[in-house]
Amino acid sequence: MDTARFIRFADRASVTYAAAFLLTIVATTFLTDGVAIGARGVVGGDFLAFYTAGTFALGGEATTAYDFAAFDAALKRQAPLESVGMMWQYPPAMFFIAAPFALLPYKAAFLAWTLAGWSVLGWSLRRIGFRGEALRILLFSSLTVSILSYGQISAATAGLLFLAAYDPKRRWLVAGIAAGLLTIKPQLGLLLPFAFLAVGAWRAIAVACATAALLHALSFLMVGVDGWAAFLDAALRFKDEIAGAATLTPARGMTTVFGQLKLMGFSGEAAMGGQFVATAILAAMTVIVWRKPIDPLAKAAFVGAGAIVAAPYAYGYEMTALLLAGAYLARIAHTPRSALGATLIALWMIVAARSLVGELAMINTAFLISISALASVTVAVLRPQAIDRRLSPA
């Protein structure tokens, strides 16, 4: 199969997979009586937390969302389950995003939320320069579609990450605004300061700081000192929850070094220590990669793949951040029968089948995929001669 035929096949396969997945989400949403699915699940997944926080904000009680007992009680009014297993620890600026959706009935709000996040991602990819088949393959890939049922904000935050990481020295205004807005989920932007500093993207840094300052100043006006104090207290409780009992934040399903070490039986303290070392190494690698005179897509791909490994807390629904890594690797693979092309196909199949095969024993599939993508991009950038190895014809 030549490259052109393979691209056409990938385009059709991606659209077909996306259509089937989305039809399942819509059918499940509207055929389910109420919000609860079984004994533990809910329609929209984590969107229930965003919707509930939005209702608190609309009622003038945004600060109350950080009260675990009050938030849990509000969740259970929506989904009468013994345990919903969610808490609210986002910065107050997230209320600006969540509140408008709480104006709608829950199920309509979930679909609007999904469409909005997907639209932000699509717009971001177009701004970077993807068009036609390339845009469809990325937008309808399993990395994008498989996370939609989680109800998370990860499609939108991936779009912001891509805009921030793509050529910030030349596209400083867009990159700076995107980086500033990404502070609504700050753990995903840990590598961006090192990337910006490595290339001297001073204007992007200034715009990012101004955007973040304005965004959080507005949220301060909304919730005041008490609201920010409640957020900081919730963030500390959340940190203790992750490193401690992890009742609401299990290690299984994480993309991070911390999650993988915790799953292997390491203590929370040891796993967090391993995460700090890994993040420091990735920060140093970001400087090395970004100082090289290479394709801006390669640099953005490294930051995208590195972001969900460097963050101490990230789950499989953040793997949309790997899209640019896949796009860059596909660009340099030349043929589906190259070693790299075969690897990409295998990873796509793992992601697509992940919901069927589940996690491997003692290995987070999400971590395996993320670290493989990051390693492939790193090798492609630092040792390009090693990445174009061809497989023998079948």
N, C-alpha and C positions, 0 to 999 in steps of 0.2 A: 504494500500500500504506500503510494507516494504521499508527500507532505500535504498537498492540496486536497487529496481525497480523505486523508485522515482528519484534516481540519473540518471538512464538511461533515464527516461522521461524528466528530466530537461536538460540533454545533448542534446537530440533530439529537444526539444522545443527551446532551445537557438540557435542551429545551423539553424533551420528552420526560426526563427524570423530574425536572422542575414542575412541569404541569401535573404529573401524577402526585407528587409530594404536596403541592399546593391544594389540589382538589381534596386530598385526604384531610388537610388542615381545615379547610372550609367546611367539609362534611362533618368532621368531628365537632367543630365549633357550634354548628347550628343544629345538629342532630342530638347533641348531648342535652339532657334535661337539667337545666341549672348550670352551675359552674364546676361542680365537683365531678371528677372522673375516677370511679373506683374509690378505694379507701384512702389514697394518698395524692393522686394527681388532680390538677385543675386545668380547665380550658385556658389556654394562653400561657401556662407555665408561670415564669417569673413576672410576666406582665401584671399579674394580680398585685404584686408589690408596688409597681409603678402607679397603677390605677388607684390603689388604696392611698398611697402617699399624695396623689393628686387630689383625692377627695378631702383629705385633711387640709391641704393648702387652700382649696376652694372654700372650705368652711372657716378659714381664718385660724386654723389650729395646726399649722405646718410643724411647729416644734414638737407637738405631741407624737408625730410619726416616729421620733427617735426614742420614745418610751416603748420598750419591748412589749410589755404587757398590753398596753393600749393598742399597739399596732397589731399584735397577734389577735386580740379580740376583734378588731375591725376586719382582719382577714377572714376570721371564722364566721363573721356575719355574712360575708360574700360566699364562702365555701365552708359549709358546716362539717368540717372534718375534725378528727381528734387532734391531729397535728398538721399544720400547713407548712411549717418549717421555713419561714422567711423572716428577715429582719430588714430594717431600713438604716443604711449607713452612708448614703450618698451625700455629697456636699449640698448645701441648701439651694444652689443654683439649679439642681436637677428638678426642683419643684416647678420652675418655669416651663420645663419640657413636659412633665407629667400632668400638670393641672389641666391644660386644654383637652386632653383625651378623657379626663374624668367628667367632662361635660356630656359625653355620649353614653348610651347604654353599654354595658361591659363588652358584650361580644362584638358590637360594631366598633367599639374603641380598640379592641385587640386587632381587628383586621386593618383599621386605619393606622394603627401603630406599626404593624408589619409593613404596610405599603409605604409609610413615611420613611422608615429606616432603609428599606430597599431603594427608595427613590434617592435618598442622600448618597447611598453607595454608588448607584448608577450615575448620578450627576458628577460625583468625584472621579469616577473612572473616565468619564467623557472629558473632564477638565484635564486629566493627565494625557489624553490623546487616544484612548481606545475607541474604536468604531466598528460597526458591522459585526462580522463573525467573532472577532476577538472580544468585543464587548459582551455579546450574548453568551459566549462560553464562560466568561468570568462571572457575569451577573446571574446566570442560571446554573452555575457549577454546584456540585454537592457541597463544597466548602461554604457556599452562600445559602443555599436552600435548606440544607439539613439543620441549620441553626434557627430557622424562622419559627419553628414550633416552640422554642424555648421562651419566646416572648421577651427576649433581652434587647438591649439597645446596641448590640455588638455590630450590626450591619452599619449603622450610622457612625459609630466610633471608629470602625475600620476605615470608612470613607474619610473621616477627619484625619486619621493617622496617615493615610496615603497622601492627602493634600499637603500635610505638614512636611512629610518626608521627601516629597518629589521636588528636587531642584530648588531648595529654599533660598539660595543666594540670588537666583534670577527671578523666581516667582515669590518674592519675599512677602508681599501683602497677603496673598491667599494662604501661603504657608504659615505666616505668623498668626493670622486670624484662626486658622484651623487648629494650630497648636494651643492657642489660648482657650478655645472652646473645648478642647480635649481634656482640660482640667476638671471637667465634670466627672471624669473617670481617670484620675491622674496616674494610676499605676501603669496605664498603657503608654504613657509618654515618657517613661524613665530614660530612654535612650536618645530622645530628641535633643536635649541640651548639648550632649556630647557631639551629636551629628552637626548641629548648627555651629558650635564652636570650632569644630574641625575644619569647616570650610569658610569660616569668617562670615557667616550669615547674620551680620549685626542688625540689619534692618528687620529681618524676620524675628530676631530675638526681642527687639524693642516692641514690635507689633504684638508679639505673643504676650509679653508682659503687660502691655496696655490693655489688650483684650481680656486677659484673665483678671486683671485688677478691676476693670469695669464690670465684668460679669459677676464677680463675687461681691463687689461693692453694692450692686443692685440687690443681690440676695441678702446682704447684710441689712439693707433698708427694709426688706420684707420681714425678716425673722428677728433682727436685732441681736444684741449681745447674748441673750438667753438662747436664741436659736443656734447660734454658732457654738456656744458652750455645750449645748445638747448634742450637736453634731460631733464635736471633738470627743465627748464622752462616749458616744456610740461607736466612733472609730476605734477608740481604745478597747472597748468591750469586744468589738469585732476582731481586733488583733488577738486578744486573749482567747477568743473562741476558735480562731484558726489554729493557733499554736497549741491550744489545750485540748479540750474534749472533742472539738470539731463535730458537735452534734448536728449543727446546721450547715457546716462546711466540710463535708467528707473529702478526703484526699482523692478518692476514686473519681476519675473524669477530668482531673486537672491537666493543664499543659505545662506546668512549671516544674523546676527541679525540686522545689519544696514538696509539691504534691507527690512526685515520684518517690522521693526519699521517705516521706511519711507512709506511703503505701507499702514500702519495703520493710517497714517496722522501726524506722528511726524515730527518736523522740521529736517532739515539736521544736525544741531548742536546737537540736543537732540538724534537723531538716532546714530550719530557718538559717542556721549558720552556713549550710551548703548553698542555700539560695543566695545569700549575700556574696559569697565567693563567685558563684556563677554570674551574678549581675555585674560584679566588678570586672570580671573577665570580658563580658559582653560589651561593657562600656568602653574598655580599652580597645577591643576589636572594632567597635564602631568608629573610633577615631582613626584607626589604621585603614579601614575600608574606605571611609569617607575622604581621606586625604589622597586617595588614588584618583588619577584622572580617567575615570571610567563612566560608563553609561549611567545617567541619573536614575534609570529604572533599577539598575543593580544596587545602588545605594539605598533606594527606597525599599527594595525587596529585602535587603538585609535588616533594615530597621523593622519592617513589618513582621518578618519571621522572628526576629530577636525580641520584639516587644512582649510577646505572650510567653516567652521562656524567661525573660528577665524579670517580669512582674512576679511578686511573691504570691499573688492570688489571681488566677485566671483558669477558666474552665474551657471545655471543648467548644462551647458556643462562641468563643473568641477566635476560632480558627479561620474566620473570614479574613483575618489579618494576613493569612498566608497567600492571598490571591496574587499579589504582585510577585511573590517568590515563584509561584507557579508560572506566571506570565513571563518572567525573565528567563527562567530555566527552559521553558518551551521555546522561547526566541532563539536560544543558543543551542538547542538540542539538534537542530537541523533535520532529523528524521526520527520517526517513531521507533526505528530499530536501533538507534544509538543506545548506549548504556543509560544515558540520562533520560531519553525518551521512554524507555521501558520502566525506569524508576517512577517517572511521573504518572504513567498509566497505572502502575501498581498502587501508588498512593491514592489516586483518584478512586480506584476500586475499593480500597480499604475504607476511605471516608464514606463512600456510597453505601457500603455494606455494614458500616459500624453499628447502626441501630439494630442489625440482625444478629451479628456475631458477638456483640458485647465487648467487654474489656478482656484482655488477656490476663492470665494469672500473674499477679505482682507487677504488671506493666500497664501503665495508662496508655491506651491506644492514642489518645489525643496528644500525650507527651511524645510518643514515638513518632507520630506524623510531624509534629512541630519541630522536633530536634532534627529529624531527617531533612526537612525542608531547609532549616537553618544551616545545617552542615553542607548540603548541596550548594546553596548560594555562596557560602564561604569558600568552598573549594573552587567554584566557578570563578570567583573574583580573584582569589589569591593564586590559584594554579589552573588557569584556563586550559592549559595543554592537557590536563588530566581528565577533563570533563567531556571531551569530544570522542571518547573511545567508542568504536562501533561494535555491535554484536554480530556474530556470524549469521548469515541468512539461514532461515529455517529450512 
